Amino acid sequence: MLGGMQDFELRVPRLIDHAAREHGRREIVTRWADGSETRTDWAGIDADARRVARLLEELGCKPGDRIATLAMNHAHHLATWYGAIGMGGVIHTINPRLFDDQLVYIANHAEDRVLFYDRAFQPIVDRLRDRWTSIQHYVVMDGDGPDAFRTIVDARGADYAWVEGAEREPCMLCYTSGTTGNPKGVLYTHRSTVIHAMAELQPAVFDLSGRSVVLPIVPMFHAAAWGLPFAAAAAGVKIVYSAVNEPAVLCDLMNREQVTHSAGVPTVWLGMFSHMDSTGEAPRHLQLVTIGGSAAPRAMIEKLMRMGIRVNHAWGMTETSPIGTMGARPHDWDDQTFEQQVDQVAMQGRVPFGVELRIVDEEDRELPRDGVATGRLQCRGPWIVKRYFQAEEDAVDADGWFDTGDVAALHPDGTMQITDRAKDVIKSGGEWISSVELENAAMGCEGVAEAAAIGVPHPRWDERPLLLVVRKPGATVGEAEIVAHLGRHVAKWWLPDAILFVDSLPHTATGKLLKTALREQYGDFRVAAA
Amino acid sequence: MLGGMQDFELRVPRLIDHAAREHGRREIVTRWADGSETRTDWAGIDADARRVARLLEELGCKPGDRIATLAMNHAHHLATWYGAIGMGGVIHTINPRLFDDQLVYIANHAEDRVLFYDRAFQPIVDRLRDRWTSIQHYVVMDGDGPDAFRTIVDARGADYAWVEGAEREPCMLCYTSGTTGNPKGVLYTHRSTVIHAMAELQPAVFDLSGRSVVLPIVPMFHAAAWGLPFAAAAAGVKIVYSAVNEPAVLCDLMNREQVTHSAGVPTVWLGMFSHMDSTGEAPRHLQLVTIGGSAAPRAMIEKLMRMGIRVNHAWGMTETSPIGTMGARPHDWDDQTFEQQVDQVAMQGRVPFGVELRIVDEEDRELPRDGVATGRLQCRGPWIVKRYFQAEEDAVDADGWFDTGDVAALHPDGTMQITDRAKDVIKSGGEWISSVELENAAMGCEGVAEAAAIGVPHPRWDERPLLLVVRKPGATVGEAEIVAHLGRHVAKWWLPDAILFVDSLPHTATGKLLKTALREQYGDFRVAAA
């Protein structure tokens, strides 16, 4: 049939083109690790990105090559993303908190050609340089001097023309910080990245416009910073970056720059609350806080909501770009009591258009969306992984479903509620106890800073819960008070058979509880047979 | 390179799938022409759409066939859109306000196979049935009886599985109500429609979420109802339809159904204001009003803003799906005075990500984005026309630019300001006088209901402005007061050489001033040589 609409490949450089052209003077502020601050804008990021692209070509990089970063959040990191992608390359963000063996495996598996890194990670570079087999060039991203990003990049022209191509070509590579086996790479395409960025703007997701001022606490090496660097360009958002995540620094920046939106994992907010309690300060312009990465405790949600802040409880993973669901307010929000509103936000919310969810039982049979049945959560959509980087088979089943490894319920109105990670479920007498629910209930108890629940072997029930608790500084909360508190929130048979008080709990590089380490350390713990 | 994201064709049926699955109980309310009201929901629209698809297959329709509608806004019309598109067809909305010859030309040119129509348009069908050469089947959309939509559709099963295909296949056909020459068909694709719908959700465009309640006054036969039927499904919006556009009916519906968003051409709001003035009633829940189709007078914008309503001043056309720009609030909105805010909204706003604009002079040289230069406005992007239906050549130049026929300025911050239609510009002594600005200034004068400015021949200046004015009921405003008012808003040499008072002005089928008719009627008018 003759006729139709214009060709327009959904390519990431269109995002920075748009930001530079339509929102060129909108600022990008960076608070660096050394305490200094710099300001640029979207036109400046565009110019720097073109200089980075030129540099990469001079270094011999070709379209499709992987360009790695080992860096915190700052404007040079952002320009490097757009520069590497703009010359047709694949930006590969490496998480500097990983163990050496993982850092070596990931960079070699990705065949990274160039590494851009922060001075703070010089020890990592010195230690691993000889083990990284593909990296040919190193660029320091912060500070000054003849070898620094600013000097090298300023010496290049900003007249570079982006490499064009097809929208299904790759543009970004992020490895999952998998707790078992080798990390796996998720290879985002231009198309998946642009569609995901467009979806993120809507009010039910990040609610971003040219009026928004975003301080993304989520690191740029964590699941593409939740897509914010792309969505921000699409909307012309002002970004405020901090290369350090100290609550005092963040709170001060948020107030001085009038930050309206922030996003990060739950532990970040624990730190902020502690800062608020000890200083009386608080971020005064925040309108919307997005919490994801792991389930947010109810007490945290409630505290933020009492500050008048809209809380978006998000669920996703590296494999989902990462927005899977977002806990936007439902249409009857204004008719709910505060308690009901907190209950609502404590769940993980609904899918934006594009994502489809289902839950299945152990035989892969779809379970009802009745808010009661729980099963393995599966998803599909345009920004969900199909095949891991260099894998020999797809990560999805014949119908395109990707198994997330989470256990969830789906409510009739579409709201999704994570109940556990499949591998963290405590199987007691053939029934499932959610370790996450137990932990979040425990964290609502006065004096408890953090809690972790794991299953330990039990002669009669197969497994029973063991609860590990970190007390708040100065708190004296004891086992009896915690059990009494839990008794008001969970079924009696969910109550832990033992509670151990510890000084700290181990976390993964992205801030999640490291359950494998806990199971290793406490797996031999035996609770008394009831 | 091995690896990547899932395949997911951007097809329109994914929108209704999403709405039915995730927002199935969100209501679609219709107030019919006979005053009756019905309520269904997205699950109901999905089921009806599948029944319509089944019906179309029974009638012998094949993928690619054009299915026409001649109907006002209601739930059956919505279900017919999704049904026709879901069976692989192309929904073709015909504007019932066109002249007979145009109605005949359009349906025959489109080779429509089936026509769904409202009883109100039975006279049109009776009159033109013999001249429509391709329509084989007629379905009445409203009312009851054995031949009515409800009866016929209810007799079909809702278990129809959508026809799948490529995202660049066509799904919708809308003809421009061109004031010269034959109407031209714009053929939207699944891809352009879905990308456009996603862009519309963002706060800077329609700001739609599952909490929104939209009463689209813009008719479904006008530029795909501005994409709202698609965007609403993507967000799970509640839609309130009225098959008649009487201000009293609309105002009552808006209040009873707690409508938060509305959208329509300027004349709709003139009618609403008159209703408000005479009854003291007002829509109480409205948060966001989008005005487009033609430039909104400043006084209208101001009046709505004083009601506490956010006004989005939009620009677009059938060829742009239709969102070209949207007058969202800039980041420094809160620092502006009310007057500055009104000035801001009186311009047409900025492009969402996807659309690119430029202005060019008569030799196609790009003009600066300085807010001063005016030139022919051109655009390109994924939801902009490339080639009209059945045309033999593209409607864009070699670089993909589509010439909109509008004259505009682009401000340094990206804000676009329409100054006129290219063909309506009044050329006086080698300079341009904007007919639109003159009309809008005149409409700000006490006692003026509507005004139209056209250029009439002048021996010395080539053309000079003639202003035609419709007084408000009972008003006695005279030429001297209007000239004095205009003198405070436009340059002295823009002042009309003559003002004629008339009882009414002619409009196109989409509510725009019909300048061709005015030029025909008043082209012989001669102003005294100065």
Chai-1 contact restraints between the chains, C-beta under 6 A:
chainA,res_idxA,chainB,res_idxB,connection_type,confidence,min_distance_angstrom,max_distance_angstrom,comment,restraint_id
A,M1,B,P170,contact,1.0,0.0,6.0,A-B,restraint_1
A,L2,B,Q390,contact,1.0,0.0,6.0,A-B,restraint_2
A,G3,B,L187,contact,1.0,0.0,6.0,A-B,restraint_3
A,G3,B,R387,contact,1.0,0.0,6.0,A-B,restraint_4
A,G3,B,Y388,contact,1.0,0.0,6.0,A-B,restraint_5
A,G3,B,F389,contact,1.0,0.0,6.0,A-B,restraint_6
A,G4,B,L187,contact,1.0,0.0,6.0,A-B,restraint_7
A,G4,B,T189,contact,1.0,0.0,6.0,A-B,restraint_8
A,G4,B,K386,contact,1.0,0.0,6.0,A-B,restraint_9
A,M5,B,T189,contact,1.0,0.0,6.0,A-B,restraint_10
A,M5,B,S192,contact,1.0,0.0,6.0,A-B,restraint_11
A,M5,B,K386,contact,1.0,0.0,6.0,A-B,restraint_12
A,Q6,B,R380,contact,1.0,0.0,6.0,A-B,restraint_13
A,Q6,B,I384,contact,1.0,0.0,6.0,A-B,restraint_14
A,Q6,B,K386,contact,1.0,0.0,6.0,A-B,restraint_15
A,Q6,B,G400,contact,1.0,0.0,6.0,A-B,restraint_16
A,F8,B,G381,contact,1.0,0.0,6.0,A-B,restraint_17
A,F8,B,P382,contact,1.0,0.0,6.0,A-B,restraint_18
A,H18,B,F353,contact,1.0,0.0,6.0,A-B,restraint_19
A,E22,B,R350,contact,1.0,0.0,6.0,A-B,restraint_20
A,E22,B,G414,contact,1.0,0.0,6.0,A-B,restraint_21
A,P170,B,M1,contact,1.0,0.0,6.0,A-B,restraint_22
A,L187,B,G3,contact,1.0,0.0,6.0,A-B,restraint_23
A,L187,B,G4,contact,1.0,0.0,6.0,A-B,restraint_24
A,T189,B,G4,contact,1.0,0.0,6.0,A-B,restraint_25
A,T189,B,M5,contact,1.0,0.0,6.0,A-B,restraint_26
A,S192,B,M5,contact,1.0,0.0,6.0,A-B,restraint_27
A,M198,B,M198,contact,1.0,0.0,6.0,A-B,restraint_28
A,L201,B,Q202,contact,1.0,0.0,6.0,A-B,restraint_29
A,Q202,B,L201,contact,1.0,0.0,6.0,A-B,restraint_30
A,Q202,B,Q202,contact,1.0,0.0,6.0,A-B,restraint_31
A,P203,B,P203,contact,1.0,0.0,6.0,A-B,restraint_32
A,P203,B,D207,contact,1.0,0.0,6.0,A-B,restraint_33
A,P203,B,S209,contact,1.0,0.0,6.0,A-B,restraint_34
A,A204,B,S209,contact,1.0,0.0,6.0,A-B,restraint_35
A,D207,B,P203,contact,1.0,0.0,6.0,A-B,restraint_36
A,S209,B,P203,contact,1.0,0.0,6.0,A-B,restraint_37
A,S209,B,A204,contact,1.0,0.0,6.0,A-B,restraint_38
A,G210,B,H331,contact,1.0,0.0,6.0,A-B,restraint_39
A,R211,B,H331,contact,1.0,0.0,6.0,A-B,restraint_40
A,A234,B,F353,contact,1.0,0.0,6.0,A-B,restraint_41
A,H331,B,G210,contact,1.0,0.0,6.0,A-B,restraint_42
A,H331,B,R211,contact,1.0,0.0,6.0,A-B,restraint_43
A,R350,B,E22,contact,1.0,0.0,6.0,A-B,restraint_44
A,F353,B,H18,contact,1.0,0.0,6.0,A-B,restraint_45
A,F353,B,A234,contact,1.0,0.0,6.0,A-B,restraint_46
A,R380,B,Q6,contact,1.0,0.0,6.0,A-B,restraint_47
A,G381,B,F8,contact,1.0,0.0,6.0,A-B,restraint_48
A,P382,B,F8,contact,1.0,0.0,6.0,A-B,restraint_49
A,I384,B,Q6,contact,1.0,0.0,6.0,A-B,restraint_50
A,K386,B,G4,contact,1.0,0.0,6.0,A-B,restraint_51
A,K386,B,M5,contact,1.0,0.0,6.0,A-B,restraint_52
A,K386,B,Q6,contact,1.0,0.0,6.0,A-B,restraint_53
A,R387,B,G3,contact,1.0,0.0,6.0,A-B,restraint_54
A,Y388,B,G3,contact,1.0,0.0,6.0,A-B,restraint_55
A,F389,B,G3,contact,1.0,0.0,6.0,A-B,restraint_56
A,Q390,B,L2,contact,1.0,0.0,6.0,A-B,restraint_57
A,G400,B,Q6,contact,1.0,0.0,6.0,A-B,restraint_58
A,G414,B,E22,contact,1.0,0.0,6.0,A-B,restraint_59
